[in-house]
Amino acid sequence: MLSIIGTPASRRAWARSCAVLFAFGLLAGHAAHAQDAGLTLDAALQIATNRSSSIQAAQASVRGSADVVVKAGQLPNPTLNLSVQDLPVNGPNAFTIGQDNFTMGGIGIQQEWVSPEKRRLQTTLADRAVERDQSTVLEKVAEVRQQAAMAWLNAIYAKKAVALSQALVDHLSEELTARQASYRGAKGTAVDVAQASLTLGNARDELINAQQDEKTALIALSRWTAAGNVLEVAGTPPELESQVSRLSVEQLAQVQPSLIAARAAISLADADTDVTRSNRSTNWTWGLTYFKSGGKFPDYVSVGVSIPLPIHRRNVEDRDVEQKSEMGTQARLTYEDTERQVVADIQSLTAKLAGGRERLANAKQTVLPAAKQKVQLANAAYRSGAGTLADALDARHVQLEADLQVLNLEREVSLVWAQLEYQVLPPDMTSGQ
């Protein structure tokens, strides 16, 4: 996805790839809106990645850095020198050129010479700066993918919560209708009708709250997809399995953006040190000037070379090298600390994911069956006259609460999964690094 850009051809390829990527993002966005079924997780990730302003801003920084690569290997611009020597300021030839034997007009060129090795090192430094900016793009991509995935998961579970609440409202509406008909037929009591009406009112309040949660989740998803107002999500949540915890440290270094950025910082610091060390050898400046004489004197040519004298090298150039070397040491220590932090985060999220999956399995194996059994027993007792309608309706409400409890637990565990799974990028996105 990302490659170092140092030549006009590679810059054109980069521009084409960015254009294709952006166009594909637009098509993906239009396709997602055209689907009545709603926005899937894969579509949300694709659209978010292609439309993110933060990613595009980081890509602009890469293009800007890439433009400097060619410049870094060039010689400095030459200097054109125009001069007049021995110009008379008084007498009959004052401030005239060509009348006095000693007055000369000169035109010359001056060029600072930078050795090919220095220019190669400067080009390498510019390349490393591009890599550093590319690693920033990867960090933005990972952040956008992670946030978009979490927003989609919140939206899909909010949608499921609305469906559960709506199912309860529908059930209780039918129950209220049945109680009212029973009361009119003198087979029920006013208490049963009031109890059914009260329970239905509470269920409708919970439905309104669930619908508001869904709207809020869709707004958050719209923020990350930048695709207008997302009105619907579709699909099923992914299996809560992640292979990230099985990656070795060496494998993580290839796909974890924070580690890629820290490694790029080391390369940049080393390249900067190499350039600074090469500056211990000073650049020469040569010049050539042609002088046109006045009067009877011949024309002249002047050739010269300027050589800086590093008489304070130990306290100037060497100090610069030491300072850059320490920056390299800092970058390496930062990488080590980042590596420890990344590994610790992955281990922590892996433990949370494992614990959440155990809780989820326990809830599905014990809480949900028990709630369902309670509903069956309460309904049977009410039909036999051994129980009340309030008990039956309460059991149904408890079952909904159990369903919502499991649903919220699934959402909580899925968010942990997303934090873990999207902490790394697919290899094809990081191959350029």
C-alpha positions as a printed Julia matrix, in Angstrom:
433×3 Matrix{Float64}:
   0.0     0.0     0.0
   2.75    2.41    0.93
   6.12    2.69   -0.79
   9.08    5.05   -0.64
   8.79    7.77   -3.26
  12.04    9.17   -4.54
  11.77    9.48   -8.32
   9.28   11.17  -10.66
   8.05    7.77  -11.82
   7.46    6.57   -8.27
   5.7     9.82   -7.41
   3.39    9.35  -10.39
   2.72    5.78   -9.25
   1.96    7.06   -5.76
  -0.47    9.64   -7.16
  -2.2     7.01   -9.27
  -2.52    4.62   -6.34
  -3.94    7.36   -4.13
  -6.42    8.32   -6.86
  -7.5     4.71   -7.31
  -7.78    4.24   -3.55
  -9.92    7.35   -3.2
 -12.1     6.43   -6.15
 -12.59    2.94   -4.77
 -13.6     4.51   -1.47
 -16.23    6.62   -3.2
 -17.58    3.58   -5.03
 -17.61    1.56   -1.84
 -19.47    4.36   -0.09
 -22.07    4.63   -2.84
 -22.51    0.87   -2.88
 -22.97    0.79    0.87
 -25.66    3.47    0.72
 -27.36    1.69   -2.14
 -27.79   -1.48   -0.1
 -31.07   -1.53    1.72
 -29.63   -4.13    4.07
 -27.34   -1.52    5.63
 -23.63   -1.02    6.23
 -21.59   -4.14    6.95
 -18.41   -4.22    9.03
 -16.15   -4.76    6.02
 -17.81   -1.92    4.13
 -17.5     0.37    7.14
 -13.78   -0.36    7.41
 -13.25    0.2     3.68
 -15.15    3.47    3.59
 -13.56    4.76    6.79
 -10.07    4.0     5.52
 -10.6     5.65    2.15
 -12.45    8.73    3.37
 -10.6     9.58    6.55
  -9.36   13.16    6.55
  -6.62   12.31    9.05
  -5.28    9.56    6.76
  -5.39   11.86    3.74
  -3.6    14.57    5.72
  -0.86   12.1     6.66
  -0.6    10.99    3.03
  -0.17   14.63    1.99
   2.75   14.85    4.41
   4.3    11.78    2.75
   3.96   13.33   -0.68
   5.56   16.51    0.61
   8.47   14.6     2.11
   8.87   12.58   -1.09
   9.33   15.76   -3.12
  12.41   16.56   -1.03
  14.15   13.26   -1.82
  15.34   14.32   -5.27
  16.34   17.74   -3.97
  18.48   16.21   -1.22
  20.91   14.7    -3.7
  21.5    17.83   -5.74
  24.4    20.28   -5.63
  23.57   23.73   -4.24
  22.63   26.31   -6.82
  25.65   28.15   -8.3
  26.16   31.85   -7.61
  26.58   34.46  -10.36
  29.06   37.2    -9.4
  29.09   40.62  -11.11
  31.77   43.11  -10.05
  33.63   46.29  -10.94
  37.21   46.73   -9.7
  39.31   49.89   -9.39
  36.47   52.23  -10.37
  37.68   55.88  -10.18
  35.59   58.09   -7.93
  37.1    61.49   -8.86
  38.9    63.12  -11.74
  37.79   63.3   -15.36
  36.97   59.54  -15.53
  35.07   59.42  -12.24
  32.44   56.63  -12.16
  33.09   55.6   -15.75
  33.97   52.14  -17.0
  36.31   51.6   -19.95
  38.07   54.94  -19.84
  40.65   54.17  -17.16
  43.45   51.63  -17.63
  42.93   50.14  -14.17
  39.13   49.73  -14.14
  37.84   46.21  -14.79
  34.35   44.79  -15.06
  34.05   41.2   -13.91
  31.53   38.38  -14.39
  31.98   35.04  -12.7
  30.38   31.94  -11.26
  30.82   30.33   -7.87
  29.85   26.79   -6.92
  29.9    24.97   -3.59
  31.04   21.39   -4.11
  29.35   18.65   -2.13
  30.87   15.22   -2.55
  28.8    12.39   -4.1
  29.01   10.47   -0.81
  27.54   13.38    1.13
  24.75   13.74   -1.39
  24.03   10.02   -1.15
  23.77   10.29    2.62
  21.47   13.29    2.32
  19.25   11.37   -0.08
  19.14    8.46    2.38
  18.14   10.87    5.15
  15.32   12.21    2.99
  14.2     8.64    2.27
  14.14    7.87    5.97
  12.01   10.96    6.55
   9.53    9.63    3.99
   9.46    6.3     5.81
   8.81    8.11    9.07
   5.86    9.94    7.55
   4.6     6.69    6.01
   4.61    5.11    9.46
   2.43    8.0    10.62
  -0.02    7.09    7.85
  -0.08    3.52    9.13
  -0.79    4.71   12.67
  -3.71    6.78   11.38
  -5.02    3.83    9.34
  -4.92    1.56   12.38
  -6.65    4.16   14.54
  -9.41    4.76   11.98
  -9.97    1.03   11.42
 -10.14    0.36   15.14
 -12.52    3.23   15.87
 -14.74    2.4    12.89
 -14.94   -1.25   13.93
 -15.86   -0.33   17.49
 -18.47    2.15   16.26
 -19.98   -0.5    13.98
 -20.08   -3.05   16.8
 -21.82   -0.55   19.08
 -24.35    0.12   16.32
 -25.07   -3.54   15.54
 -25.57   -4.42   19.2
 -27.73   -1.34   19.73
 -29.82   -2.58   16.8
 -30.13   -5.99   18.47
 -31.19   -4.32   21.72
 -33.93   -2.43   19.86
 -35.13   -5.7    18.34
 -35.32   -7.35   21.77
 -37.15   -4.39   23.27
 -39.54   -4.24   20.32
 -40.28   -7.96   20.65
 -41.17   -7.46   24.3
 -43.41   -4.5    23.5
 -45.19   -6.53   20.82
 -45.65   -9.44   23.22
 -46.96   -7.24   26.01
 -49.3    -5.41   23.61
 -50.85   -8.73   22.68
 -51.03   -9.65   26.36
 -52.8    -6.37   27.19
 -55.29   -6.93   24.36
 -55.97  -10.42   25.66
 -56.44   -9.17   29.26
 -58.82   -6.46   28.09
 -60.89   -8.99   26.13
 -60.91  -11.33   29.14
 -62.04   -8.51   31.39
 -64.85   -7.56   29.02
 -65.94  -11.2    29.01
 -65.98  -11.22   32.8
 -63.18  -13.79   32.84
 -60.47  -11.42   34.03
 -60.02   -8.66   36.56
 -59.29   -4.96   36.3
 -56.09   -5.61   38.24
 -54.84   -7.86   35.48
 -55.56   -5.16   32.89
 -53.81   -2.49   34.97
 -50.81   -4.72   35.56
 -50.49   -5.52   31.85
 -50.83   -1.84   30.95
 -48.16   -0.82   33.48
 -45.73   -3.46   32.27
 -46.31   -2.42   28.66
 -45.63    1.22   29.52
 -42.32    0.34   31.14
 -41.36   -1.8    28.15
 -42.14    1.06   25.76
 -39.89    3.35   27.8
 -37.08    0.84   27.51
 -37.7     0.63   23.75
 -37.44    4.41   23.38
 -34.17    4.36   25.32
 -32.82    1.54   23.14
 -33.8     3.43   19.97
 -31.98    6.51   21.24
 -28.88    4.4    21.9
 -29.05    3.08   18.35
 -29.29    6.6    16.9
 -26.3     7.7    18.96
 -24.3     4.68   17.82
 -25.13    5.38   14.16
 -24.03    9.0    14.57
 -20.69    7.81   15.97
 -20.33    5.39   13.05
 -21.1     8.19   10.59
 -18.29   10.24   12.11
 -15.7     7.56   11.32
 -17.03    6.53    7.92
 -17.5    10.15    6.78
 -20.25    8.8     4.55
 -23.1    11.1     5.54
 -25.69    9.77    7.94
 -25.52    6.0     8.3
 -29.11    4.9     8.72
 -28.69    1.16    9.07
 -26.09   -1.49    9.83
 -26.24   -5.08    8.69
 -24.47   -8.37    9.12
 -23.49  -10.4    12.1
 -20.72   -9.59   14.58
 -17.51  -11.49   13.85
 -16.34  -14.46   15.82
 -14.5   -13.25   18.9
 -11.27  -14.98   17.9
  -8.0   -13.11   17.44
  -4.62  -14.31   16.23
  -2.81  -11.17   17.39
  -1.79  -12.7    20.7
  -0.04  -15.52   18.83
   2.24  -13.17   16.9
   5.88  -13.12   17.93
   7.68   -9.88   18.71
   9.4   -10.1    15.31
   6.05  -10.53   13.55
   4.51   -7.67   15.52
   7.35   -5.4    14.4
   6.13   -5.86   10.81
   2.42   -5.17   11.31
   2.04   -3.07   14.49
   2.05    0.63   13.5
   3.54    1.92   16.76
   6.5    -0.43   16.4
   6.86    0.43   12.71
   6.93    4.13   13.61
   9.47    3.57   16.37
  11.68    1.58   14.02
  11.39    4.32   11.39
  12.51    6.83   14.03
  15.67    4.76   14.6
  16.45    4.69   10.88
  15.86    8.43   10.62
  18.12    9.16   13.59
  20.9     6.94   12.2
  20.68    8.6     8.77
  20.8    12.02   10.41
  23.9    10.96   12.36
  25.58    9.77    9.16
  24.92   13.11    7.45
  26.23   15.03   10.45
  29.33   12.87   10.58
  29.97   13.5     6.89
  29.85   17.23    7.6
  33.1    16.88    9.52
  34.64   17.01    6.04
  34.0    20.57    4.87
  32.63   21.55    1.48
  34.93   23.43   -0.88
  33.73   26.34   -2.98
  35.36   27.15   -6.29
  34.93   30.24   -8.4
  35.82   31.49  -11.88
  35.7    35.19  -12.87
  36.41   36.91  -16.16
  37.59   40.54  -15.96
  37.29   43.0   -18.85
  39.91   45.76  -18.57
  39.73   49.31  -19.78
  42.4    51.22  -21.65
  45.36   49.31  -23.04
  45.5    46.51  -20.49
  44.55   42.91  -21.45
  41.56   40.99  -20.07
  42.05   38.66  -17.09
  40.64   35.44  -15.67
  40.6    34.75  -11.93
  40.23   31.22  -10.49
  39.92   30.52   -6.79
  38.96   27.9    -4.22
  37.56   28.57   -0.72
  38.3    25.93    1.88
  36.72   26.24    5.34
  39.19   25.49    8.12
  37.6    23.35   10.86
  40.0    24.52   13.54
  37.35   24.01   16.23
  36.2    20.59   15.0
  36.27   19.01   18.46
  33.94   21.66   19.88
  31.75   22.19   16.81
  31.44   19.34   14.29
  32.23   16.59   16.79
  29.66   17.99   19.19
  27.04   17.81   16.46
  27.91   14.18   15.81
  27.65   13.32   19.51
  24.29   15.06   19.75
  22.9    13.14   16.77
  24.3     9.88   18.16
  22.43   10.47   21.39
  19.25   11.01   19.4
  19.83    7.56   17.89
  20.24    6.12   21.39
  17.02    7.82   22.43
  15.2     6.33   19.43
  16.42    2.82   20.29
  15.4     3.12   23.93
  12.02    4.48   22.84
  11.57    1.46   20.57
  12.32   -0.9    23.46
   9.8     0.88   25.67
   7.19    0.91   22.88
   7.74   -2.8    22.3
   7.19   -3.57   25.98
   4.06   -1.43   26.04
   2.62   -3.05   22.92
   3.28   -6.56   24.24
   1.75   -5.65   27.62
  -1.34   -4.16   25.95
  -1.82   -7.25   23.81
  -1.43   -9.55   26.8
  -3.88   -7.45   28.82
  -6.47   -7.37   26.05
  -6.0   -11.09   25.45
  -6.69  -11.79   29.12
  -9.78   -9.54   29.04
 -11.01  -11.26   25.91
 -10.55  -14.72   27.41
 -12.31  -13.69   30.63
 -15.16  -12.08   28.7
 -15.67  -15.16   26.57
 -15.85  -17.3    29.73
 -18.43  -14.97   31.24
 -20.38  -15.03   28.0
 -20.37  -18.81   27.83
 -21.5   -19.01   31.45
 -24.35  -16.56   30.83
 -25.58  -18.48   27.8
 -25.37  -21.81   29.59
 -26.94  -20.76   32.9
 -28.61  -17.33   32.94
 -30.56  -17.57   29.69
 -31.9   -21.12   30.25
 -32.89  -20.21   33.81
 -34.74  -17.09   32.66
 -36.54  -19.05   29.96
 -37.52  -21.76   32.44
 -38.84  -19.11   34.84
 -41.13  -17.76   32.13
 -42.44  -21.23   31.38
 -43.09  -21.99   35.04
 -44.75  -18.62   35.68
 -47.01  -19.01   32.65
 -47.95  -22.54   33.65
 -48.73  -21.42   37.2
 -50.87  -18.55   35.94
 -52.84  -20.8    33.59
 -53.44  -23.29   36.39
 -54.56  -20.58   38.79
 -51.62  -21.13   41.13
 -49.88  -17.94   40.06
 -50.73  -14.38   39.14
 -50.53  -12.47   35.89
 -48.05  -10.1    37.55
 -45.72  -13.01   38.19
 -45.98  -14.16   34.56
 -45.35  -10.67   33.18
 -42.5   -10.13   35.59
 -40.88  -13.39   34.49
 -41.11  -12.26   30.86
 -39.51   -8.95   31.8
 -36.74  -10.76   33.66
 -36.11  -12.84   30.56
 -35.69   -9.67   28.49
 -33.3    -8.28   31.07
 -31.3   -11.5    30.88
 -31.24  -11.27   27.07
 -30.08   -7.66   27.29
 -27.51   -8.58   29.91
 -26.0   -11.18   27.59
 -26.24   -8.79   24.66
 -24.41   -6.05   26.58
 -21.8    -8.56   27.63
 -21.37   -9.59   23.99
 -20.92   -5.95   23.04
 -18.38   -5.42   25.82
 -16.37   -8.47   24.79
 -16.58   -7.56   21.1
 -15.13   -4.1    21.83
 -12.21   -5.72   23.61
 -11.79   -8.01   20.6
 -11.77   -4.99   18.26
  -9.13   -3.23   20.34
  -6.97   -6.33   20.1
  -7.69   -7.38   16.52
  -7.26   -3.94   14.97
  -4.11   -3.11   16.9
  -2.27   -4.51   13.89
  -2.71   -4.02   10.15
  -2.95   -6.58    7.35
   0.5    -7.37    5.9
  -0.4    -5.9     2.5
  -0.84   -2.49    4.14
   2.59   -2.56    5.78
   4.67   -4.31    3.14
   6.2    -1.0     2.01
   7.75   -0.57    5.44
